[in-house]
Amino acid sequence: MKPTAARVRRMAPIILIAIAGAVSAQQPYPNRPIRIVSPNTPGGGTSIFARLIGQKLTESWTQPVIVENRPGGNGIVGGQFVARSSPDGYVLMSITSAHVTIPLLIPPPYDPIKDFTAVATLASYELILVVHPSIPANNLQQFIALAKAKPGQLNYATSSTGTSGHLTIEMLSMRTGIKMQHIPYKGSGPALTDLLGGQVELTVIAPSAAMPHIKSGRLKAIAVSGDARLPALPKVPTFTEAGLPGFDARGWYGLVGPGGLPREIVDRLSSEIARILALPDIAEKVVGMGLSPFISSSDQFTELMKTDMAKWRAVIESANIKLKS
């Protein structure tokens, strides 16, 4: 039976949508807007990187890249949303190394490695051990000797339990056998204020936050993480140079997608991000944030996450660190 004219008119929109969908499916990635989820509040590092990368992807691919903040649960809310998204390259997530440490403290409803596809690293950052000027130690060995002579008497500040600063100092304690008292604060600002005021003796902090106080003499720099000295602090040795070989507390930012992301999409994203990070204006902005551009492949990023997770698991279990959700 032939369809009536009215039936043809009713079917026309459906046919057009089907044709449009088929054409879109045949077009190369990306052919529609991309969302980059930040699992933290607006204004933080993950949001900043999502916008930096998103703007350049929009310019080169002529597809809108939308940044969407989904904070909550120490990043778990955003992580769960992305882990459950379709692995088609249109939902990605900007993360920090907390992506593999928080799950060691608060078990999430996903596996931080198996349920995601590593796309590319974006930047890395070092941490620096600083002490109040009243502390009679000018290098790492003197500091360790002092801490051993006063077990449990030195107080160290962190912005919160389970943060990179907390884990770094616990790794230092595990490696050297020293014992100190942890004083967690609600944010890095109050922690730094009390350190400057002498209410606590030390902390581990990002160089960008510590630099002005080191140069003014209000803090003493003892050692910096990473495998090279910081250009801005050439006289401050690395932990390895100071007598702790292999001491690596480097943090990082990266981009991931849901698990099972097709290799061709991963490769396209990874190569484009490498190009973006090499752009002078982007490199300048990254350095201005106290970070270093960090380019790696998807496979290298996956191995980094696995290595970091194993490293910090050993520290967390040794120090018996607990974090309430």
N, C-alpha and C positions, 0 to 999 in steps of 0.2 A: 504494500500500500504506500502510495506516494505521500510525503509529508505535506500538510497544508501550508499556505503562506504564513499564517499566524504561528504555526509551530516552528517554521524556519526562523522567523523573527525572534522567537523566544530562545532558540538554540544558538543564535549568532554570538551573543556575548560569551557563552560557555566555550564555543569553538575558538573564539579570538583569544581567550585566556589560556586555553590549552596550547594554542600555537605559540603565544608569547612565552609560555613556560618552556616549551620545547626549544625555542630559539635561544632563550636565556641559558638553558642547560648546555647548549652546544657552544656558547661563547666562552672564551678562556677566562680563567679566574684573574681578577674579581670582576663580576658583572653586576654587583649591587652593593649597597653600603655595608661597611665592616664595623663591628662594635669591638672596642677594646675596653674590657672591664678592669677597673681599679678596685681591688678588694679593701681599700682604705678610704678614709675621708678625703674630700677635695683639698688640694693644696699640698698633699704629701708627695713624696718622691715617685710613687707608682703613678699618680695622676699626672705629674709633670712629664714623666717619660712617655706616658700614653699620648699626651698632647703633642709633644715634640715629634715623636715617630708618626703619629696620626696625621699631622699637618703635612709632612713630607710625602707620606704615602698618598694622601689626597692629591697633592700636586703632580705626582708622577703617574698615578693610576687613574686620575680623574673620577674617582669614586669617593663619596663621603666616608670619612672615618669618624665614628662617633665615640666619644669617651663616656663611659657610664660607671659611676661610682656605686659600688655595692658593699658598703662597710658592715662590719659586725663580726663578732666571734673571733677576733684576732685574725681576720682574713678568711675565715672558714665559710662565711656566707657567700662571698664572691666566688671562692674556690668551688663550692658545691654547685653553684649555678653554671659555671663554665664546664665543670666535669660532666654535667648532664646535658650539655648543649650538643647539637649536631656537629660532627667533625667535618665541616665543609669549608673551614677557613673564614667564616663570617662572624665568629665569636672567638676573641682572643683575650688574654689576660696579662696585664703588666704586674710583675711580682718582684719581691726581694728574696734574699736568702732565707727570710723567715718562712717562706713557703715550705722549706724542708725541716725547719727547726720547731715551729709551732706544733706540727702534728706529732712530734715526739713528747710534747707536754700536754696537749689536749687532743686525743684521738678524734679525727674528723670523719665524716661519712664518705671518705674517698681515700685512695692511695695517692700521695703527692707526686709520685713518679709514674706509676702504671696507668693512672686515670688521666694523664695529661701527655701532650706531645711537646717536647722542648723545641722551640723554634730558634731562638738566638739569645745570647747575652747582650746586654746594652751598655752596662758600665760596672766598674768595680770601685770599691772604696776600702781604704785602710783604716785602722784604729790605732790610737796612740795612748800609751800609758802615761798619765800625768799625776804628779803629786803636789801637795801644798808645799810652799817654800820652807815651812818649818820642819819638814821631814829631812833628817840628816842622811840623805842618799842622793848621789848625783849620777849613778848609773845602775844598770839592772842588777849586777852582782852585789852592790852595796844595799840595794833595796831588798833583795832576797835575804841577805844576811840579817838585816834589820827585822824583817818579818819573822824570821826563824827565832830571833832573840826575843820577840814579843808575840808569841802565838796567840791569835784571837784578839789582839789589842788594837790592830789597825782596822779602821772602818773604811769600806769602799762604797761609793755611791753608784747607783745605776738608775736609769730612767724607769725601770720596771723589772720585775722578775721575768727571766727567760729571754731578755733582750740580748743582742749581740755583745754588748758591753759586759753583761753578767756572765754569759757563757765564756767570753774570752778570759776574764779574770779567774773563773773556775778552772779553765784549761791551764792557765798559768800556775794555779795552786796545785793541780794534779801533776804537772810536770816537775814542780820544784819541791813539793811537800810542805809548802807554807800554808798557814791557816789564818784567814782574816774574816772579819764580820761584815756581812752584806747588809747594806741599808738601801732598800728599794724606795724610789720616789715615784710620784705620779707625773712623769715627764722629765726630759733632760734639763729643762730650764731650772727647776728647783734644785736638782742634783748638783748642777754646776754652781749655782748660787751658794749652796752650803759648802762646797769644796773651796770656793774662793774665800769664804768667810772662816774657814778653818774648822767647821763643825765635823767634817769628815776629812780623811787624809789623802784619798786617791780616787781615781776613776779611770775608765777606759772610754775614750770619746773620739768622735770624728775630728780629724785635724782641722777642718774648716772652723769648727766651733772653738777649738782650743788655741788656735794660732794667735789671736790678738792677746790672749792672756799669757802665753809663753813669751811672746816678744816684749810684753810689758814687765815680765818678771813675776807676775802674780801666780804662775804655775811653773813647775819644772817638768820638762819632757824627759822621760826615761828611755822609752823604746817604742818603735813603730812596727806594726805588723807588715806583712808583705815581704817580697824578696829584694827590694831595693829601697834606698833612702828616699825621702820625699825631697823634691827640688826646693821646696819652700823651707825645709828644715834639714839642711845638709849635714849638720853636726849631730843630729839625733840618729843613733844606729838602729838597725832592725833588731828584732829579738834574736834572729839567727846570729848576727854579728856579735851580739852581746852575750852569747853563750848558750842559746837555746836553739840549736839547729832544727830546721823543719817546723818551727812554730808559725803556723799559718792561720790567721783569723780574718782573712779577707772576706768582705761581704760583696754582694753583687745585686744588680738589677737584671731582669730578663723578661722575655716574652714567651708565653706558652699558649697552646690551644688544647681543645679536648683530646682525649686519647683516640688514636686511630686516624689522625689527620693524614690525608694522602701525601705521599712523599713529594710529588710534584708541586703541591701547594707549599709544603714546608720549605723546599729548596728555593722556590720563588720568593717567599717571604724572607728567608735567611739571607739570600744574596742582596735583596733590596735594602734590608736593614744594615748590612755591612756597608753598602754604598752610602747610606744616609749618615751613619756614624763617622764616616771618613770626610764628610763635608766640613769645611772650615768653620762655618757658623754654628753647626751642631757641636763640633768638638770644643769650640770656645765656650758654649753654654754649659756643656758637661763639666769641663774643667772649672768653670765659674761656680759650680755647685760643690766643688771640693772632691770631685770624682774623676775617674779616668775612663775614656771610651774603652769598651771591652768587646772585641769582636771574636766570635767563635761560631763553629758550625752546630747544627742540631745535635749531632752525635757527641761532640765535645761537651756541649751543654748538659746533655743527659748524664754523661760520666761525672761532670762536676757536681751535679745534684746528688748522685749516688755517693760520691766520695764525701761530700759535706755532711750528708745525712748520717753516714757511718761515723764520721769524726765527732759530730756533736752528740750523737747517741751515747758514745763512750763517756763524754764529759757529763752529760745529764744524768746518766746512771751512776757515775762515780760520785757526783755531788748530791745525788738524790734530790734533784730540783723538781718541784711540783708547781703547777700553775692551775688555778681554778678558772673555769670557763665563765 
